Amino acid sequence: MEGQRLADDTVLGLVAAHLSAAMGRPWEVRDGMAKGPGSLAVLLGPDRTGREDHLDLHFVLDVERPDETTITDRTAGYGDTTEQAAERAVRTWLDTTAAAVLELLLQDGTRAAHLAPDDPDGFPGRHAVHGGIAGWGTGDDHEAVQRWAVRHALLPYLAPALKGAVGHEPLVGVKAFFGGGEGGEVAEVRVGGVHHAGASRALAALDWPRPGAGVSYARTFVLLVRPDDAGPPDPPSC
């Protein structure tokens, strides 16, 4: 899908509406951002792909310190109209990326899973906040890759390739998007919003399903937190 994406304030309005519902606290669009309670905000990045269904969303934990507290992710959607594609993109981001961020903030265990640094399904040396696993596709096997992702831990397989990319940063966001069918597939890992070739190759080498008819995709997002920073941040205040 290529064309004119929705106006920035319209996209941010979708973000604000979804986050208001998810948090039970008001978000609103002002000053070129979706502004939440306390120091929280979401910014929309410029159109870098020329595709109306691709959105770069930056979840900022502290608007006074954006360089240190921004979690960046690119999300995509689909639909018969630009509006449907944008809605789907934001919803997918909410269920995966924003879910992990909100769980980091609220620490109530309802939005994402916590994996300790020594958990065999986690990331060695890091506390992992694992967001949801979204899936979509076409055909009778359209949920195949999502089902596989729910049953198989990705982090142990990606960790060797990601070790150098994580470094000493207190908070690192990792997105995995993979799937395909009908003769083609994609396996992409992004760290801090930037494509990571080694981890993407490791993801492609795993034995997730390759449907022979139709297509099936899965997407998830994990926050890797330094163990000494894994406790709940100060709660955002209205």
C-alpha positions as CSV (number, residue, x, y, z in Angstrom):
1,M,0.0,0.0,0.0
2,E,1.5,3.3,-1.1
3,G,0.0,6.8,-0.9
4,Q,-0.8,9.6,1.4
5,R,-0.9,8.7,5.1
6,L,-3.4,10.2,7.4
7,A,-2.7,13.7,8.9
8,D,-0.4,13.5,11.9
9,D,-3.0,14.8,14.4
10,T,-5.4,12.1,13.1
11,V,-2.9,9.3,13.8
12,L,-2.0,10.8,17.1
13,G,-5.7,10.9,17.9
14,L,-5.9,7.2,17.4
15,V,-2.9,6.7,19.7
16,A,-4.4,8.9,22.4
17,A,-7.8,7.1,22.2
18,H,-6.3,3.7,22.5
19,L,-3.9,4.6,25.4
20,S,-6.8,6.4,27.2
21,A,-8.8,3.2,27.1
22,A,-5.8,1.0,28.0
23,M,-4.7,3.1,31.0
24,G,-8.1,4.4,32.2
25,R,-6.5,7.8,32.2
26,P,-6.9,10.6,29.7
27,W,-4.5,11.2,26.8
28,E,-5.0,14.1,24.4
29,V,-3.4,15.5,21.2
30,R,-1.6,18.8,21.8
31,D,1.7,20.4,20.8
32,G,2.3,17.9,18.0
33,M,2.1,14.8,20.3
34,A,-0.2,12.5,22.1
35,K,0.2,13.7,25.7
36,G,-0.6,11.4,28.6
37,P,-0.5,11.7,32.3
38,G,2.6,13.1,34.0
39,S,5.7,13.0,31.8
40,L,4.3,10.5,29.2
41,A,3.9,11.3,25.5
42,V,3.9,9.6,22.1
43,L,5.5,11.3,19.1
44,L,4.9,10.4,15.4
45,G,8.0,10.2,13.3
46,P,8.2,11.6,9.7
47,D,7.1,9.4,6.8
48,R,10.3,7.5,5.9
49,T,8.8,4.7,3.8
50,G,6.3,6.4,1.5
51,R,3.8,3.9,2.7
52,E,0.6,5.0,4.3
53,D,0.3,1.9,6.4
54,H,3.7,2.3,8.1
55,L,4.1,4.5,11.2
56,D,7.1,5.3,13.4
57,L,5.9,5.8,16.9
58,H,8.1,7.0,19.7
59,F,6.8,6.3,23.3
60,V,8.5,8.9,25.5
61,L,8.6,8.2,29.2
62,D,9.8,11.6,30.2
63,V,9.3,14.5,27.8
64,E,12.0,16.5,29.7
65,R,14.5,13.8,28.8
66,P,13.5,12.4,25.5
67,D,17.0,11.2,24.4
68,E,17.2,8.9,27.4
69,T,13.7,7.7,27.7
70,T,12.3,7.2,24.2
71,I,11.2,3.7,23.0
72,T,11.0,3.7,19.2
73,D,9.1,1.3,17.0
74,R,7.8,1.0,13.5
75,T,4.4,-0.5,13.1
76,A,2.3,-1.4,10.1
77,G,-1.3,-2.2,9.4
78,Y,-3.6,-3.3,6.6
79,G,-7.1,-2.6,5.4
80,D,-9.2,-1.6,2.5
81,T,-8.8,2.1,3.4
82,T,-6.0,4.3,4.8
83,E,-8.1,4.8,7.9
84,Q,-8.4,1.0,8.4
85,A,-4.7,0.5,7.9
86,A,-3.8,3.2,10.4
87,E,-6.2,1.8,13.0
88,R,-4.8,-1.7,12.6
89,A,-1.2,-0.4,12.8
90,V,-1.9,1.5,16.1
91,R,-3.8,-1.4,17.5
92,T,-0.9,-3.8,16.8
93,W,1.5,-1.4,18.4
94,L,-0.7,-1.1,21.4
95,D,-0.9,-4.9,21.9
96,T,2.8,-5.5,21.5
97,T,5.1,-2.4,22.1
98,A,2.9,-0.2,24.2
99,A,1.8,-3.2,26.3
100,A,5.4,-3.7,27.3
101,V,5.9,-0.1,28.1
102,L,2.7,0.2,30.1
103,E,3.7,-3.0,32.1
104,L,7.1,-1.4,32.8
105,L,5.3,1.6,34.2
106,L,2.4,0.1,36.0
107,Q,3.9,-3.3,37.1
108,D,0.5,-5.0,37.6
109,G,1.2,-8.1,35.5
110,T,-1.8,-7.7,33.2
111,R,-0.2,-6.2,30.1
112,A,3.0,-8.1,29.5
113,A,5.1,-11.0,30.9
114,H,8.2,-10.6,33.1
115,L,11.2,-12.8,32.6
116,A,14.1,-12.6,35.0
117,P,17.7,-12.4,33.8
118,D,18.2,-16.1,34.7
119,D,15.0,-17.4,33.2
120,P,15.7,-19.9,30.4
121,D,13.1,-18.3,28.2
122,G,14.5,-14.8,28.8
123,F,17.6,-12.8,27.8
124,P,20.8,-13.5,29.9
125,G,21.7,-10.7,32.1
126,R,18.6,-8.6,31.4
127,H,15.1,-8.4,32.9
128,A,12.7,-8.8,29.9
129,V,9.3,-7.3,29.7
130,H,7.7,-9.3,26.9
131,G,4.7,-7.7,25.2
132,G,1.9,-9.5,23.4
133,I,2.2,-11.6,20.3
134,A,0.1,-10.2,17.5
135,G,-0.8,-12.3,14.4
136,W,-2.6,-11.9,11.1
137,G,-2.8,-13.4,7.6
138,T,-5.0,-15.1,5.1
139,G,-6.1,-18.7,4.4
140,D,-6.9,-21.6,6.7
141,D,-3.4,-21.4,8.3
142,H,-3.4,-17.7,8.9
143,E,-2.8,-18.1,12.7
144,A,0.0,-20.7,12.3
145,V,3.0,-18.4,12.9
146,Q,1.3,-16.6,15.8
147,R,0.6,-20.0,17.5
148,W,4.2,-21.1,17.0
149,A,5.4,-17.8,18.5
150,V,3.2,-18.3,21.6
151,R,4.7,-21.8,22.1
152,H,8.4,-21.0,21.4
153,A,10.6,-18.5,23.3
154,L,12.4,-16.3,20.9
155,L,14.9,-14.5,23.2
156,P,17.2,-17.5,23.8
157,Y,17.8,-17.8,20.1
158,L,18.2,-14.1,19.4
159,A,20.4,-13.3,22.4
160,P,23.7,-14.4,21.0
161,A,23.3,-12.1,18.0
162,L,21.9,-9.3,20.1
163,K,24.5,-9.3,22.8
164,G,26.7,-6.6,21.3
165,A,23.7,-4.4,20.4
166,V,22.3,-4.2,23.9
167,G,25.5,-2.8,25.5
168,H,25.0,-0.9,28.7
169,E,21.9,1.0,27.8
170,P,19.4,0.9,30.7
171,L,16.4,0.2,28.4
172,V,16.5,-1.5,25.0
173,G,13.5,-2.2,22.8
174,V,13.5,-5.3,20.5
175,K,10.9,-6.0,17.9
176,A,10.5,-9.3,16.0
177,F,8.3,-9.5,12.9
178,F,8.3,-12.7,10.9
179,G,6.1,-14.9,8.6
180,G,5.0,-15.2,5.1
181,G,3.8,-18.0,2.7
182,E,3.0,-18.5,-0.9
183,G,6.7,-18.5,-1.8
184,G,7.9,-15.5,0.2
185,E,8.8,-14.7,3.8
186,V,10.1,-12.0,6.0
187,A,12.1,-12.2,9.3
188,E,13.0,-8.9,10.8
189,V,14.5,-7.9,14.2
190,R,14.8,-4.2,15.1
191,V,16.7,-2.9,18.1
192,G,15.8,0.6,19.1
193,G,13.9,0.9,15.8
194,V,17.0,0.0,13.7
195,H,17.2,-3.2,11.7
196,H,19.6,-5.8,13.1
197,A,21.0,-8.0,10.4
198,G,22.5,-10.8,12.7
199,A,19.4,-11.2,14.8
200,S,17.2,-11.1,11.7
201,R,19.2,-14.0,10.2
202,A,18.9,-15.9,13.5
203,L,15.1,-15.4,13.4
204,A,14.9,-16.5,9.8
205,A,16.7,-19.8,10.6
206,L,14.1,-20.9,13.2
207,D,11.5,-23.5,12.3
208,W,8.4,-21.4,12.4
209,P,5.7,-22.5,9.9
210,R,5.8,-21.6,6.3
211,P,2.2,-22.0,5.0
212,G,1.9,-23.4,1.5
213,A,-1.3,-21.4,0.9
214,G,-2.2,-18.0,2.2
215,V,0.1,-16.1,4.5
216,S,0.7,-16.0,8.2
217,Y,2.6,-13.4,10.3
218,A,3.5,-12.7,13.9
219,R,4.9,-9.7,15.7
220,T,6.1,-9.1,19.2
221,F,8.1,-6.6,21.2
222,V,10.3,-6.9,24.3
223,L,11.9,-4.4,26.6
224,L,15.3,-5.4,27.9
225,V,15.9,-3.7,31.2
226,R,19.2,-3.6,33.2
227,P,18.5,-5.6,36.4
228,D,19.3,-2.7,38.6
229,D,16.6,-0.6,36.7
230,A,13.9,-3.3,36.6
231,G,11.8,-1.9,39.4
232,P,8.8,0.2,38.7
233,P,9.6,3.8,37.7
234,D,7.8,6.6,39.6
235,P,4.2,6.4,38.6
236,P,3.0,9.1,36.2
237,S,0.9,11.7,37.9
238,C,-2.0,13.7,36.4
